[in-house]
Amino acid sequence: MKHISVLIKPASSLCNLRCKYCFYANVSSLREVRSFGKMKPEVAEKMIENIYADLDDGDQLTLGFQGGEPTFAGLSYFQAIVALVKAQTKQIQVHYAIQTNGTLINESWCRFLKENNFLVGLSIDGHPLYHDLNRVDTKGRGTFQRVLHTKHLFDHYQIDYNVLCVLTNPLAKEAKKVFQFIKKEKNEYVQFIPCLDDLDATEKSPYALTPKRFASFYHQLFHLWLAELRRGQYISIKLFDDLVNLLVHRQVTACGILGNCQVQYIIEADGSVYPCDFYVLDEYRMGYIQDQTLRELFEQEISQKFVCDKPPLSTLCQACPFLSMCHGGCKRMKDAMYVDEQAQICGYRSLLKEFIPHIEEILSIVQGGVA
């Protein structure tokens, strides 16, 4: 049984916000075509057909949607995708997911997401002040209250959602405030996304996370989280869950956690396919989903080159006790959470040194049942 995942950008890099640290705005600016607009119906139809070509009865498929802002494609686009999937004859278990800034969501969207069991990633930057400083609309206005309203709509409609928090270097100083907000809003599932420098950066952005600040944030967060766990309250922090899955269950639940790239199948609005969301660039285009199946795209030379290309390990990595489980980590996250050569520190190693000794305690509490 296969489980295939694809990430679709139905509105390309189009977005109604102007987040100050947006990595995809930078990536798309480095292409010949910055935005491919909204996906046309004929591309969507051929896309579903060619995705299903490599599937067999009993397989699973996850269709994820991202941007830009994917809801910019309109509710009718997603209704059409669901209809195309339902029209397929193979017996495939399909999972839907979408990442959204939440500002365009209304009750019609909520009914659709609930009816079709979408898992939603809702972007909230962990603290009202920092959210409104960075996640602004085209007029420069903060969006926190609009997004919080959407969160409450999701709660009302009982939609499954995770909170996605971009961990900027300034926000990483505020672990306690972020955790207090998580508790106050009863956020059960939270993912912190390291803020990255631009691909073509010539100097460090003030928003870009550093390994030192990564280590400091997770040092504070881990102890706050563990104290809450000991009180019987479990909050799912994605990186902590990934570590438990890796160290205990020998399961890889995060791309790049073992330091090996995999082809992720990122499908842009024009049907072009890329191996990784961080590298949706002309030189990494594998082909077009309306012309080839996923298997045929995987067999392209550019796909194999992407998987095999790996930067050399730093001297700090080579002497690291966790090298066998990390192998240098995700190459795009390298400067955000792993090695700072100049300071001779690794943020991820600092976290592992604190986290691993508590594995048995964490397991015993979780397996014993928490409220």
Number of C-alpha atoms within 10 A of each C-alpha: 9 12 13 18 18 18 22 24 28 30 27 26 25 22 19 15 21 16 19 12 20 18 18 20 20 17 19 20 14 15 13 9 11 16 18 18 18 20 19 15 12 9 17 22 15 18 24 19 17 18 19 20 14 14 19 13 12 13 17 17 19 15 17 21 25 24 26 25 24 26 28 20 21 14 15 10 20 18 13 14 17 15 11 16 16 13 9 12 9 15 13 18 12 18 15 17 20 21 22 23 25 22 21 15 19 13 12 9 15 19 14 14 23 15 10 15 15 19 18 22 23 24 24 25 24 25 19 16 12 17 22 19 16 22 22 18 16 11 8 14 14 21 21 24 13 14 21 18 15 21 23 12 16 22 12 10 14 11 19 16 21 22 22 22 22 24 24 26 23 13 22 23 16 17 20 14 13 19 18 14 15 18 14 9 12 10 16 15 17 22 19 16 16 22 22 26 24 18 14 9 9 8 8 13 15 12 19 19 26 28 27 22 21 24 22 18 21 22 17 16 19 17 13 15 19 18 13 14 18 14 12 15 18 19 19 15 18 17 17 18 13 18 21 20 15 17 13 12 10 10 12 15 15 15 16 18 19 17 17 17 19 15 17 17 23 26 28 26 23 21 23 19 28 29 25 21 19 15 18 21 20 14 10 16 19 24 21 19 25 20 15 18 20 23 12 13 22 20 11 13 10 18 21 15 11 17 14 12 11 14 9 10 13 14 11 15 21 14 9 15 11 15 17 12 13 18 17 29 23 20 16 14 21 19 21 25 25 24 26 18 13 6 9 12 18 25 24 22 21 18 18 14 12 14 19 13 10 11 14 12 13 17 13 10 16 16 9 9 11 12 8
